[in-house]
Amino acid sequence: MILLGCGSFARQALGQVKHGVSLTRPPGNCPFLPIRKGKSGGFRNFTVSRQVQAPRNKPVSSGSTSLLLKVSIGTGCALTVKALFTPVFSECKAHKLAKETHDRLLGAEDSKDAVDPPFDWHAFWELLKPQLHYLLAAIVSAFVVSLANIQVPVLLGEVVNVVAKFTREMSTERRIFSQEVAGPVVKLVKYYCIQAFFTLSYIAFLTRMGERMADDLRKQLFSSLLKQDIYFYDQHKTGELVNRLTADVQDFKSSFKLCISQGMRSVTQIIGCGISLYMISPQMATLTGVFVPVIIGVGTALGSLLRSLSREAQHQVARATGVADECLGNMRTVRAFAMEDMEIKLFSQELDKSRQLNEALGMGIGVFQAGSNLFLNSIVMGILWGGGQLIAQDQLQPGDLMSFLVAAQTIQKSLAQLGIMFGTYVRGISAGARVFEYVKLQPTIPVKGGKVIPYHTLMGNIEFKNVSFSYPTRPDQEVLRDFTLSIPAGSIVALVGVSGGGKSTVAQLLERFYDVNKGSVTIDGVDLRSLDPTWLRGQVIGFINQEPVLFATSIMENIRYGFPDATDAEVIDAARTANAHEFIMGFPNGYNTVVGERGVTVSGGQKQRIAIARALLKNPRILVLDEATSALDAESEAVVQAALENCVEGRTVLVIAHRLSTIQNANVIAVMSHGKLAEIGTHESLKKRGGIYAELIRQQQKEEKPTRATSWGL
């Protein structure tokens, strides 16, 4: 890498290196020109090379990085020194794209997802209590099935003993085989029927219990998500939340059902069959019991390794889902910039990581299963060998060996099921912990609860008093600083200023999407923090922003979303006021026209007028217009502006505008700069003052009169 500069800069840099002062360097792979020797001499070039490269899957640290500084003095003479450089140069496009790609791939949730939250057993008990009777019925049924499975080997042994007896004594005794074998066979058939009936019972009970628990859990989780603060959604991707609502709940439900059914049955069978083994042959039972703890110990050790792999695999699936959700949710932007290949690459990289983790997990499970089967099958062979020895010594009957072998195989299958169940348990506990983490999460701003100002006394006076605010995701960046603004009832107040000055933040604080850090926001002298947020947003404030969102349903239902109890006539009246009735009736299906996801099948101006009608339907006392026309063309802006003029009469209106031509008739214009109120007055007074507002007007007038050079893109 070559740094761009002059000989004096190189000399200064070398001096800083000699004195241990950290220099600056550009980010990796940025092209720079070599330093050339001037008339006064100096260094020919100034070369920087990396000594330690960052790993491929990690970005270059923003801290100091160890580099080699090579300074060539004249011809054939070079001086190499080691220094620490801090990357403060502006990033080149390639590096910036790589960094953004890396940040998107890793996601902001990686640090917090590294360790799963603890499983909330109390929340699990509260979820289980309503379905406890189904659980008890399932446990009893599984217990009966286990007892039947214990008796089956014993009865099979009795049948084999009868067969062996007739084989030995057929020449000396004349007995009817069917009479001898009828007793154990009838008992065996009874146990088979009991086994089948109660198997059906416990599966039915578990299915009903599991589905109802999953249904309740999804409802609780969705309800909890809807109650969270807005900054919660600033921190979490939609794909992550949807994954918890679907995949995690499904994993938890399936794991719980399997652990109850397989766990109860396996443990009962292991204990019962173990007792049966000892009763049949204490010698072989003791020998078999020596190896069982070894199997359990090895399985537990390997299971602990599989647990971390399973957890990481689940996290990786959530990351891949987040990338896909973000891409599909912004498909038009992806298509507009021809970024299909990049999105495929990003998603493929996440899927490849997920595949690798799941392959490793599958390999671990395969090793566990293969080792268990090999070890347990070796025990079966040992039983046959030892049992044959005991039969040869007349210490064991053939039927007893058969019973012992079947019971041992039952224990083998039960242990194998417990091994599988352990991995399922780990996956279910991890998924359940993540779900319960959000279920019990409490918002800082409640959705409901607080004072309500009677409608007949509600005036709509708004006051921001000494407000300071920082977004929770950026606590060190203060957006508003000691901001004070009074909006009298029934007046139209416009907020203007350069981008990033805090205008939209004022609207979001009025909606109480966030709470102020200092100061207060009041309506009719009552602090917003003491008012009922549902009443405030549902009845008092009508909010129309730059990019209104419509739902994938009919126009009628989209407008009615502002007031669900409204009649069709009230919806149509609101649409007329918003200048939307004519174009709606121009559609073949009129108000029953489905607008598509996020309203993509209607134009920007039409979407904005539908949003205005939706806000007007609840007859709000306060109207907030957050750059409601800035994204529209001139013709659509004129139509929407006319609709807005019909809406503002008799209401307190806060207009946040980028186009100053739309706010000239406002009662008061407040100019914001760097989070503070810089100027306030009418259009004419601010224009004469020659301050920030006047400068904004001059800039917009220049933009509205493009020169010949700009028209050619020069």
N, C-alpha and C positions, 0 to 999 in steps of 0.2 A: 504493500500500500504506500502511495506517495502523497505527502501533504503538499497542498498548494500554499505558497507563501513567497517571501523574499529572503534575501540573504540575512538581513538584520533580524528578521523573525527567527531564522534558524539559529543565529547566534544567541538570541534571547532564550530560545527554547533550550539550547544546550546548557546555557547558564542556569536555567531553572532546574534542569535535570541534575546538574552537578550539586545544586544546593538542596536537592530532595523535594523540590516543588512539583506537584502533580500537574501534568500537561493535559491538554484536551486532544481528543482524537475523533475522527468521524466514525460512524458505525461501519461494520464490515461490508466489504464488497462495493463501497462507493468509489467511483473513479475520481482521481485528483491528478493535476498536472505536476510535473517535477519542478523543483526550485532551480532556477538557472543562475549562473554566476553573473553578478553585475560588474559594472566598471570598477567598483571599489573592492572587488574580490569577494571573498566570503565562500560559503559552502556551495558546491555544485548541486547536490540534492540532499534530501532529508527523508530517509526511508524508515517506515514503521512496519514491523512484522509481528504477528501474534506469536506469543510463546506458548500460551495455553488456550486452546479453543474450547468453547462451550459445547456441551453435549448437544447432539442433534435435536433431542426432544426438549431442550430448555433454551429460553431466550438468553441473549447476552445480558449479563447483569448490568443494572444501571449504576452500580458502584464502580470502584476502581478495578481496572483489569491490568494484569501484568503483561507488558509489551517489551519488545526489543527495539531500541532506537539506534538506527545506524546512520551515522553522519559521515559522508565522504568529503575529505579535505584534499582538494587537488586531485591529482591522478595517482591511482594506486595506493592511496593512503586512506584508511577508514578507521573510525572510532565507533565502537559499539558499547552502548550503555543500557542498563536496565532501568525502567521507570514505570511509574503508575500513571495511567491515563484515564481520565473521566470523560465519557462520551457526552459532550454537550453540543456538538455540531448538529445542525439540522439534518434529519435523516433523508437519505435519498429514497426515491419511490420504491425501489426493489426491497430495501431493508424495511421500510414502513409496511409494505404489503405482507412481507414475511412475518413481521412482528404481529400485525393484526390477525393474520391467519393462525399464528401460534396461540395468541390469546383466545381466539374463538374456539380452537380445538380443545384447549385445556379447560376453558370455562372458569367462571369466577367461583364455582362451587367445589372445585377440586380440593381446596384446603379444608373445607368443612366436611367433605365427603370422605376424607381419608379415614376417619374413625366413625363408626356407626354410633348413634345415640343409644343409651341404655334402654332396654325393653321395659315398658311401663306395665307392670303386672296388675296394678290397680285398675288402670283403664281397660285392660284385657278382661278383668273380672267383671267390671261394670257392663262390658259388652256381652259377656257370656251369661250373666245372670238371667236375662229373659228367656234364654234357650237352654237353661240348665236341665229341664225335664227331658228334652231330647237327648242331651248328653248322657244323662243317667240311663235312659233306655238303651242308648247305643252301647254303653259300657256293659250293661247287664247282658245284652245280646252277644256282644263280643266275648264276654266271659263264658257264656253257655257254649259258644262255638269252640272256644279253647278247651273246655272240659270234654266236649265231644271228640275233639282231635286227640286228646290224651287217651280216651277209651278205645279209639279205633285200633291202635297198635296191639293192645291187649287182646281184643276180640279176634284180630287177624292171627295172633299167635295161637289162640284156642282152635281156630279153624285148621291151621297148619298142623297142630298136634293131633287132631282127629284124623287128618289125611295120613300123617306119618304112622299113626297107630294101626290103621287099616292096612297100610303097606306092609308092616311087620307081621301082623297077626291074621292076614287073610287066609292062610292055609290051615290055621288051627281053630279059629272061632268064626261062627256064622252070625254076624251081626249086620243089620241093615245100615248102610252108610248114611242114608238120608235122615234116619232117626237120630244118629249121633251128631251130625253136623247141623241139624235144624236149629238147635238152641242158640249156638253162637252166631249163626248166619242171621237169624231173626233179630237178635240184639244189634248186630252190625248194621242191618238195614234201618232199624229204628234210629240209631245214632247218625247214619247218613242223612236221614230225613230231618232230624233235629238240626244237624249241621247246616243243611241247605236253607231251612226256614229262618233260622236266626242269623245266618249270613245275609239273607235278604233284608231282615229286620234292621240290623245295625247299619247296613249301607243306606237304607232308606232314612233312618233317623239321622245319620251323620250328614247325608245330603241336605235334608231339610234344615238342620241346625247350621251347617256351613253356609248355605245360600242366604239364610236370614241374617246370620252374623255379617257376611260380606255386604249384604244390602244395607244393614244398619251402619256398618263402618264407612261405606262409601258416602252415605248421607251425612254422617258426622264430619267426614273429611271435607266434603264439598261445602257444607255449611261453615266449617271453620275457615276454609280458604276464602270464602266470600266475605268473611268478617275481618280479614287481615287488613293492615294498613296499606296505603298505596306504596309506601317505600318497600314493603315486602315484595311487591311485584317488580320494583326497580332492581331488586337483588336476585330474583329467581326467574329462570326461563320458563316459558309456558310448557315446553316439552317435559321439563323435569316434574312439574306439578301434575301434568296429565299422566305421566308414567307412574307416579305414586297413586293416583286415583284409579288406575287400571291394573297395570302389571304387578305393583307391589301388593295391592289388596288381593289379587288373584293368587299370587304366590303364598301369601299368608293363609288364605282360606284353604288352598290345596294342601299345604304343609300341615295345618292343624288337623284336617280330616284324616290325612294319612297317618300322622303320629298317634292319634287316638285309636284308630282302627288297628293298624299294624302293631303299635306299641303295646296296647292292652293284650292283644292276642298272642304276640310273640313272647312277652314276659310270662304270661300264664302258661303257655306251652312249654317254655324252658323250665319253669319250676315244676310243673306237673310231670313232664316227661323225665326230668331229672330224678324225681322220686320213684317213678316207675322203673327206671334203669337200676336204681339201687335195690329195689325189691326183686327184680329179676335176677341180677347177678352183681353182688357187691364188689367182686374182684374187678370185673370189667368196668363197672361204674366208677370205681376209684381211679382206675387207669385213665378213663376218658376225662374225668374231672381235673386231672393234672394239666391237660392241654387247653381246656376251655379258657382259663384266665390268660394264657398266653395269647390266644386269639383276640380276646377283649382288649388286652394291653396294646397289641400291635394296631388293632383297629382304631383305638382311641388316639394313638399317636399320629397315625396317618390322617385321621379325621380332622385333627387340629390344623394340619397343613391345608387340607381341602377347604376348610372354613374361610381362611383368608383369600384363597383363590376365588371361591364362590362370591364373597363380598365384593372383591375388585371387579369380577365379571359383571355383577349387577350394576355397579357404578358406571362401567364402561357402556353398558347397554343404555343407561339413562343419558350419557353424553351423546351417543349416536342418535338417540331419539330427539334430543334437543336440537342437534344440527338439522335433522330432517324436518322437524316442526318449524324451525325458523325459515328454512328454505321454502317449504310448501306454503307457509303463511304469507310469504312475500314473493310469490311466483312472478308477478308482473314486473317487479323490480329486477329479479334475476333474468327474466327474458329480455327486458329492455337493455340490459348491459351485457347480454350474451355471456353470462357467467355460468351456463349449464355445466361446462366441463370442470370449472373450478369447484362448483357445488358437488358434483359427482366425486371429484378428487377428495374433498373434505370428508364427505360421507363415507367414501371407501376407506379412507385412512382410519376413521373411527371404527368402522366395521371390521377392518383387519385386526385392529387391537382387540376388539371384542372376540373375534374368531380365535386369535392366539390364546387369549385367556381361557376361553371355553374349551379349546383343544387341550390345553394343559390341565384344566379341571377334569375333562373327560378321561385323559390319560391317567390322572391320579385315581379317579374312580375305578378305571379299568384295572390298575395295579392292585387296588384294594380288593376288588371282586375276584380277580384271578388268584391272588394269594390266599384269600379266604376259601375259595372253592378247592384249591389244591390242598390246603392244609386239612380242611374238613373231609375231603374225599380220602385223604390218607388215613384219617381216623376211622372211616368206614371200612377200609381195607384191613386196618388193624383189628377192628371188631370181628370181622369175618375170620381172620386168622386165629384170634384168641378164642372166639366162640367155637370154632372147629376143634380146637384143642380140648375145651371143656366137654364138648359132646363126645369126643373120643374117650374121655375119662368118665363118662356117664354122670357128669356133674351138671349138665344142662340139656334140656329138651330142644329138639329142632324148632318147635313153635316158640319157645322162649327166645331163641336166637333171632327168629323172625321178628318178634315183638321188640326186642332190644335194638335190632337194626332199624326198624321203622321209627321207633322213638328217637334214636340217635339222629336219623335223617330229619325228623321233625325239629329237633334242636338245631341242627345245621341250618335248615331253612329259616328258622326263627332268628338265629344269629345273623344270617345274611340280610334278612329284612331289617334287623336293628341297625346294621351297618348302613344300609341305604337310608333308613329313617333318620340316622344321625345327620347326614348331609341335608336331607329335607328339612330337618328341624333347624339347622343352622340357617338355611336360606329363608325359612319362614320367620324365624326370630329377627333376622336382619331386616326383612321386608316389613314386618309388623312394627319394629322399632321406628323405622322411618315414617310409617303412616301415623303412629301414635304421637310422634314428635310434632306433627302439624295439627293433629286433632286437639292436642292440649295447649297449643300455642295461643297465647292471649294477645289481642291487639292493644296498642297503647291508646288508640282512638276508638271508642265503642261505636257500634253501628246504631244502636238504639239507646234511649235513656237520657233524660235531662228535661230542661224547662221548655215550655211551648208558649209563645206569645199569642194571645187570642187574636184571631184574624181581624176583628173589628178595631183593635187598637194597634195593629201592625202598620207602621208608617214606612219603614225602609231606610232609615238613616244609617249610614255606614261610616265607621271611623276606624282608621288604622292609626294607632298611637305608639310612637317610638318602637316600631317593630324591627327586630333583627331576626334573621332566619338563615339557616344553612340546611341543605338537604342531608338527610341521614346517611346517604351513600357518599357524600362529600362534606364531612363535618368541618374540615379545615377551610373550606371556601365559603365565605359569607356572601350570600346572594343579596340580601337586604340589610342595610345598615341604618338603624335609627330612622326608619321610614315612617312618615306621618302624613295622612291624607284624610280629609273629611269629604264625604259624598252625601249631600242633603237629599232628603226624600223627594222623589219625583224629578230629580235632575239627571242630566246626561253628562257624565264625566268620562273623558277620554284619556287613556294612558298611551304615551308615545315615547320613543327613544330608540337608541341603537340596539341591535340584537345583543342579547345577553345582559341587558340592563336590569332585568328582574320583573318585566311587565307580566308575563304569564304566571310567574310565581305569586304575584298579588292575587290573581284570579283563583289560583289553586288554594291559597290560604283562606280566601273568602268561602270557597266550597268546603273548607276544612278537610282537604285531602291530607294536609299536614298541620301540625300545631307550631305556633311561633316559638322561637327560643327565648326571646325577650319581648316585652311590650304586650299589646293586646289588640284584638280585632273585635269590634262590637257592632251589634245591630240594635238600634233604638236603645243604646246604652247598656245592653246585655251582652256580656262576653260570650263569644261563640263556644268556648269550652264548656259553658254551662247549659247550652241549648241541646235539644235532641237532634242529632245529626240526620236521622231519617226524616224528621219533620222539616229540617232546614233544606235538605236537598230535594225532598219529594214535593214540597209545597211552596217554599219561599223563593228559592233560587232556580231560575231557568238558565242552563249553561249551554252555550253553542260555541264550539271551537272550530279551528281551521279545518280539521279533518274529521268530520262527524262519522260515526260508525253506524251502519245499518245492519240489521240481522237478516239472515237468509230466510225471510218469510215475506208475507204480503205487505204492501204499502199500508194497508189498514192497520195491521198489527204493529208495524213499526211506529206509526204515529200514536197508536193507543198505548205503546210502551211507556209514554209519559204519564198516563193516567189509566190504569187497567180497567177501571169501572166506567169509563166513558162510553157513551152510546155512539152509534154510527153517525148520527146527526151532529154530535159534538165534534167528532173527528173531522167531518167534512167542513164544518165551520172553521176549525183551526187551520185546515188546509187552504180555505179561501183567504183567510187573513194572511197566510204566508205566501200567497200568490202561487200556490201549488195545485189548486183544483183543476185548472184548465189542462195542464200537461198530464196530470194523472188520468183524467177522463179521455185523453188522447190515446192511452194504451188500450189494446184490445180487451184486456180484463179489468181495466179501471183500477179501483182500489184493491182488487184481489191480485194484482200483478205481483209476482214474486221477484224481488230485486236481486237475488243471488247473495253469495257470501260477501259480507262487508259492503253490500250495495254496489257491486261492480257493474251491474247492467244498466245503471242510470248515470247520467252525466254529473259533473261536479256541482253545477248550479242546481240541478234537480235534487241531488242528494242533500245539498245545503238547505233547500226550501222544505224538504221533508223533515229535516232535523229541526228547523225553526217551528214547523207545525207541531212536532213532538214536544218541544219545550213550551209552546204556548198553550197546549191542551190542559196543562195543570194550572193555568192562569197564575203565573208566578208574580210576586210583588217586586222581585229584583231580577233583572236580566243581565247576564254577563256574556259579552260577545268577544271571544278571544280570537282576533284576526279572522272573523267569519267570512271575509271576502277576499283575503289576500291570495288564495290559491285559484281564483277564478279569472276567466278572461273578461274583457271590458263589457261585453254584452251580458254575460251571466252576472257580472258584478252589479250592473245597473238594475237587473231584475231583482236580485237578492237584496240590494240596498233599498229598493222600493218596498219589498216585503218587510224589511226591518223597520222602516219608517212607520209602517202600520202597527208595529208591535210595541214601540217604545212609549206610546202615549199613556200617561198615568202611572208609569213605572219608574223605579230607580234603575238607571242603566249605567253599567261600567263597560266602556268600549276600549278594547286593546287593539290598536291599529298600527299597521305598517305603512299603508297608503294614507297619507295625510289628507288627501282630497275627500275622504269619506267621513272626516270628523270635524270639518270646519264649522258645522252648526252646533257643536257640543256646547253646553253651558260653560264648562270648565275644561281646559286641556292641561294635564299634568305631564311634565317632561321628566323622564327618569334617566339617570346616568350613574353607572357603577353602584346600583342598589340604593340610591338616594333620590329624593325629590329635588331636582335641579331648578326647575322653573314651573310656574303655574299661572294661568290666566286664560284669556280668550284667544281666539285665533289671531285677531288683529293686533292685540296688545303684545303677544309673544312675537309676532312677525316684526313689529316695530322695534322691539327690544334688541334684535340682532344677536341673539344668543344661540343656544343649541337648536331650538325649534326652527329658527330662521335658517340655520345652516342645513338642517334636514330638508327643508323645503327646497333650498337651492340645489341640493344633491339630487332630489327626486325630479326636479325640473330638467336637470341635465340628462338624467336617465330616460325621460320621456321624449327627448329630442336627440336621437342618436345621430352622430356625425356620419359622413360618408365612409370614413375609415372603419367605424364600428359596424356599419352595415355590411361591409365586406369581411368582417371577422378579423380585422387587423388590430 
